């Protein structure tokens, strides 16, 4: 297949935005239909087919999701530094397709999974070879997610000319279609695909998303001839490391009294980053830009050895990263509440009345998560079209409220989400212990007479919380990171989710281990009716409350990029430089 033409920033590529859009959007849609349809129902698959207990399955899914999200940092680095987005996406798409195929084989071939439990509570555990084959599928899926997630949005935007009005409108249109396909894929995955997997056949239920993933690859490669491929220009991670190394090498140097004379102020002519003001915050790092007699300067003003001398612009970019870090850290605890609405809520649904009205149809347990997505879908246009204009009149701010205020509201709603989750679980458990039950679930316990619709309030609150906190964090990272660090900004959200998944796994294992031998019962027992999941939810609510207090302190300390503050003592414009402003 003919390869797309690679272009650098100095070239004039032939943008085919509108013509390339169907191939990119087609790739996005089928990729999400394939992966979301599987990941959303993994808990049920691991417990029903591979006979894992609920704690092991929950930890397995948390580690898998965390590794997928953490891998985006490596994927972004490799894409920006070596391979470019096209090659990274192509390789990752193939890896995801193979991973889906291997996972499908674990369900379709009887020798690749344990025999069915039947009606007994005693089940045969998977063999070492069966687990190895299963893990190989997840390794391929992790590789695929690590390359697709940090590159897909940026690659789509690359197909439009950012310097023309039509190109800018095209990019906006692409983002709108991107989020529409995400919502569409989520709806289909959590309903149709999950239903086929749970109630019909796991083999067919996994084969369908596998076929869709192969369609995603087909659409991606068919459009190769008209894609614009941007040559990788190097990762900003290198610049961050250079500042740290240079600052350490010059740790004994004295900070200058006149920064405009003694600090390197070179900015490359093709830099995409806006100039940042010199600050005294994190002053130690300023030593990386001190020009000493040992430093050699090239004719264009750049350092001959960038691992010994860095520009003050590089230093300030690292400072931006350091200022953002405490806010990012607060997001890790926040995401723990999000994780619970994607894991233990499924177990709550399994032991609830899932009948649809007066019919005999039972809603698949994982399908209840769709209510969170529905809330988010309904809330976004209401907030954007009604609430923001009203707030704008009251606060006189363009966005109605600040980004950090938006994130804080989302964190507050997360506390309410966990409290409501605990109250609902208490009600479900009480009905299961005091009222007639609706049968039982093998290896778990009695099905409570509580309707599964009682889970909707906590899921709706979770969606509302995401509408504030997660969207706020995306906006915060995009606007507060320097322009040349936006690949890192895109990975920050995923890395926070990754650490939250690992933290959730740690909390589940710790609570399970501590309470397992308790006379009052294991909080996270296999049978929720014998456990106290509500106590676990209250524990997370307490963590979320402490995290909100920490976030508010960080938000009070934080200064927005470009804002007037006492730390912004020397605007870069006052420093002498031979290079024109960018």
GIHU-V130886 format. One line per field, one symbol per residue. phi: phi as a letter, one per 40 degrees, with the letter a starting at -180 (. if undefined). burial: I if it has 16 or more other C-alpha atoms within 10 Angstrom, else O. Layout:
phi = ???
burial = ???
This chain:
phi = .cccccbbcccbcccbdcccddccccccccccdcccccccbcdcccccccfccccccccccccccccdcccccccccccccbcgccccccccccccccccccccccccbcccaccccgccccbcccccccccccccccccccccccccccbccccccccbcccbccccccccccccccccccccccccccbcccccccbbaccccccccccccccdcccccccdcbccbccdbhccdccccccccccccbcccccccbdcccbcbcbddccccccbccbccfddccccbccbdccbbcdcgcccbccbbbcccccccccdccccdccccccccdcdcccccbbccccccdbbcbccgccccbcddccccccccccccccdcccccbccdccccccgbdcgbccccccccdccccccdcccdccccccccccccbbdcbgabdgbicccccccccccdcccccccccdccccccdcccccccddcbcccdccdcccccccccccccccccccccccccccchcdbcdcdccbbdcccccccccccccccccccccccccbcdgccaccccbdcccccacccdb
burial = OOOOOOOOOOOOIOIIIOOIIOIIIIIIIIIIIIIIIIIIIIIIIIIIIIIIIIIIIIIIIIIIIIIIIIIIIIIIIIIIIOIIIIOIIIIIIIIIIIIIIIIIIIIIOOOIIIOOOOOOOOIOOIOOOIIOIIIIIIIIIIIIIIIIIIIIIIIIIIIIIOOOOOIOOIIOOIIOIIOOIIIOIIIIIIIOIIIIIIOOOIIIIIIIIIIIIIIIIIIIIOIIOIIIIIIIOIIIOOIIOIIIIIIIOIOOOOIOOOIIOOIIIIIOOOOOIOIIIIIOOOOIIIIIIIIOOOOIOOOOIIIOOIIIIIIIIIIIIIIIIOIIOIIIIIIIIIIIIIIIIIIIIIIIIIIIIIOOOOOOOOIIIIIIIIIIIIIIIOOIOOOOOOOIIOIOOOOOOOOIOOIIIIIIIIIIIIIIIIIIIIOIIIOIIOIIOOOOIOOOOIIIIIIIIIIIOIIIIIIIIIIIIIIIIIIIIIOIIIOIIIOIIIIIIIIIIIIIIIIIIIIIIOIIIOOIOOIIOOOOOIIIIIIIIIIIIIIIIIIIIOIIIOIIOOIIOIIOOOIIIOOOOOOIOIOIOOIOIOOOOO
